Amino acid sequence: MGKLSEFLSSSSSEKTPAPPPPPSYGEHSQTPLAQPSTSSNDQNPSGPPPPFPHLFACLHLGRSDRVRLIGLPQSAVAPVDKAIRRVWMAGVQQSGAYHQGWEWKLSGNPWHGQGAEAVYARRLLCHILHALSAIGWDLHMSCDLSKKVWDKDTLILHSVQPHQKYYFSISFNESDKIRIIDPPDGFVRDTFIRAVQTWPLGIQSQYEKEPGATQLKLRGTPWFTSDGAQVCQARMLVCTVLSAMESVGFELVGSVDMSVGNGDRNLDLDTWFFASK
């Protein structure tokens, strides 16, 4: 008998081994599983689902120039409208109801993320987030919910007690630049600068990109490199920046892709949003 037939013969006579047992988690592993509910709703799957508390809503950055509130109460429209009109100097073309929410069409293209508009767009979003926190909606997370080439993140908001929060942003630009936009004071700005100066290859330049926005240009290409050393060093740098901001009382609350980038060559990077603890 050949080796193949011997193998098949021996395999057919062996029993399939039992799967390994589930992992044990100490004393909790002995706790019996909860029995399935036998409520009338479970027995009647065609019945209406139970009501859920209204805990989450969305802030959507549409096209290149739209701001949309989705699932928020009508009372949120006025404070967000005030924040937009106060900060976005190019103005608002129109606003109105949009399906299950409200939409503003802005003049200009804030989500193209080019030139001075890149700074002003991040300032705008900080002011919108501040207005939402003041009426009880905090940024919970951001996520990509679209496969479109020009897509941006959706910002998920969580219902909380109304409170005042100061927001500012840090953006990563091109292949070698990093900016802090509207920190609350010079101390936070200088702490950020000291953190960035830990970059091992050094700083090429530092200047005010726009009023309120300090930019540092790093040597090398930390955001667009295949060099193993720079890959690791860039990640250590952002960890240092996070630690520095935590040390002065600000925590990262969202990492948002808020730019349409360059289409098929989508080279845009996230913007980090920090809020006072």
N, C-alpha and C positions, 0 to 999 in steps of 0.2 A: 504494500500500500504506500502510495506516495506521501510526501510530507503534507501536502494540502489536504488530501483526504483524511489523513490522520488527525490533522488539526480540526477539520470539520466534525469528525466523529467524536473527538474528545470534547469539543465545545458543546455539541448537542446533548451530551450526557451530563454536563455540569449545570447546576441550578444557577439562575441569575442571582448575584449577590444582593442581599437586602441593602437598601439605602442607609447611609449613616443616620444616627439619631440627631434630632435638633440640638443645637448647643445649649448647655446648661447655664443659667444666670443666677446660681446660688439658690437662696430660699424661695425666690419668686418663681423659680422654675416648677415648683410643686403646686402653685396656685392654679386651680382648675379654670379653664376658659369660661368666659361668660356665655350663657346659653342664648341662642338667638331670640330676639323679641317676638312675641306672638300677638302684638297689638293689632287692632282692627285695620290700621293702615298697611301693616305688613301682609295681612291676609287679603287685602284688596289693593293690589299694585296699581290699579287703574284710578285710584282715588287721588285727590290733590296732595301735593307734597306739603310737609309742615312748613310754616313760615320761618324764615331765617332773619336774625337781627341784621340791620343794615350797618355793617361794620366797615365795608371797603368801597372805594370808588376810584375813579381814574382821572389823571391829567394826561391828555394826549397831545402830542406835538404833531400836527398834521401838515402834509405837503412841505413847502419851504417857508410858510408864513401863517400857519393857523395854530391857535391855542384852543383846546376843547376841554370842557369839563363834562365828564360822563358819570352819571349815577350820583351826583352831588345834589343836595337840596337847592331849591331856587334861591334860598337866602345866601348861598355862596357866590352868586353871580356878581352882586354889587361890590363886595370888597375886592374880588379878583379884578373886576373891571377898573376899579380905582387904582389898584397897583399897576396894572398894565398901562393905563393912560398917564400915570405919574412918571413911569420909568422909560417907556418906549417912546423916545423923542420923535421918531419918524411918524408916529400916529397910528390910528386904527381906521382901516377902510370901512369896515362894517362889522356888526355883531348881531347875533340873534339865535333863536332856538335851532338846535341841530339834533334831530332824532331824539334820543333819550338824554340830551344834555344841552350845552350852550357852546357857541363857537365865536371866536374873534378872528377876523382876517386882518392881519397887520400890514402896514406899509413896509416895503423892503422885504428882505429874505433872511430873517434871523437864523433859520436852521440850515442855511448854506454854510455858516461858520467861516466866513471869509473876511479878512481885514478887521476894521474896527467893529463891524457887526458881531464878530465872534465874541468880543468882550461884552458888548451891550446885551447880547442874547443871554449870556450867563448871568449878568446882573438882573435881567428881566425875570429869569426863572427863580433866582433867589428871592426876589420881592414877591413873586406869586406864592412861593412856598411859605414865606413869612405870613402873608395874608391868610393862607389856608390854616396854618397852625393856630393863628389867633382866633379862628372860628371852630377849632376842634378837628382839624384834618392834618395829620402828619404824614410825611413821606415814609412809606413802609418798605418799598423796594422798587426797582425798575426791571423791566424784562422786555425781551424782543418777542413780539407777537406777530411778526410779519416776515414773509419771505421776499418781499419786494426789494429790488436793488437799492432803492433810495430810502429805505425804512429807517426809523429811529425807535428808541425805546418808548414804552408806555410806562408812566409813573403811577404806581399803585399807592393809594392813600388809605390810611387807617383812621377810623373814628376814635378820637381821644378827648380828654378834657381840654377845653380851650386854654392856650397858654402862649406866652410870647417867646419866640426863638429868634436868635440872630443867625442868619445864613450867609456863608460866603463860599466861593468855589476855587478849586485848583484845576487847571486844564493842562493837558499834555498835547503839545503841538508839533507838527511836522515830524522830524526824526530826532530832534535834539533840544527842544524847548519845553519849558515848564513855566506856568504863570500862576500867580495868586491874585484873585480878583475880589476887591472890596473886603479885605480883612477888617476886623473891627477897630484895630489901632496899630500903631507902629510896632508895638511889642510882638504881636502875633505875626506881623509881616517879617520882622527881623528874625524871629524864631524859625520861620519857614526858610528864610535865606540861609541861615546857619545850617539847617538840615540839608539843603541842596548842596551847599559847599562841601559836604562830605563826599561828593562824587569823586572817585579816585583820579579821573583823567583831568579834572579841573574845569573851571568856568571860562568860557570865551568872552562873554559880555553879560552885563546886567543893566537894565534900564526900564523906564516907565513906558510900557507899550501904549497905554491910554491912561487918562486920569483914573487913579484907583487900581491900576493893574500893573504889577511888577513882573517882568519877564526875565528869566535867566536862560542863556544859551549855553549848553554843555558841550564840552569837547567829546568827540566821538559821535556815535549814533545810537543812543540808548533805546529809542523806541522803534528802531528799524535796523537791527543788527542780527547777524548769524554767528558772531564771535562769542564763544562760550563764556569767556571772562566777562564781557559786557552784558550778556544776558543775565548772569547772576548778579553782577554789580547793580544793574538797573533795578532789579527786584529788591535788593537790599536797600537801594536808595528810597524807593517808595515806602518801604517799611519804616525807614528812618523818618520820612515825612509824616507818616501816620503817628508815630510815637511822639514826634515834636508837637503835633496839633493836639493830641490827647493831653500832653503835659501842660498846655495852656487853656484847657477846658473846652475843647471842641472835638466832637466825634464825627466820624464819617457816617452819613445817613443815606447816601445814595451814590452809585457810580452809573452815570447816565450817558448813553450814546444819543446825543442831541443834535447831531449834524448829519446831513445827507451824504457827506463825503464826496467821492469822485466817481459815483456810479460803479462800473465794473471794477475800477481800481479804487475800491473802498478803503482808503488809507486813514480815515478819521479814527480818533481815539476817544475813549470815555472822558467825561468831566466828572470830577469828584465834588460832591456837595457836603459841606460840614455845617453842623448846627451846634449851638451852645448847649451844654449838658443841663 
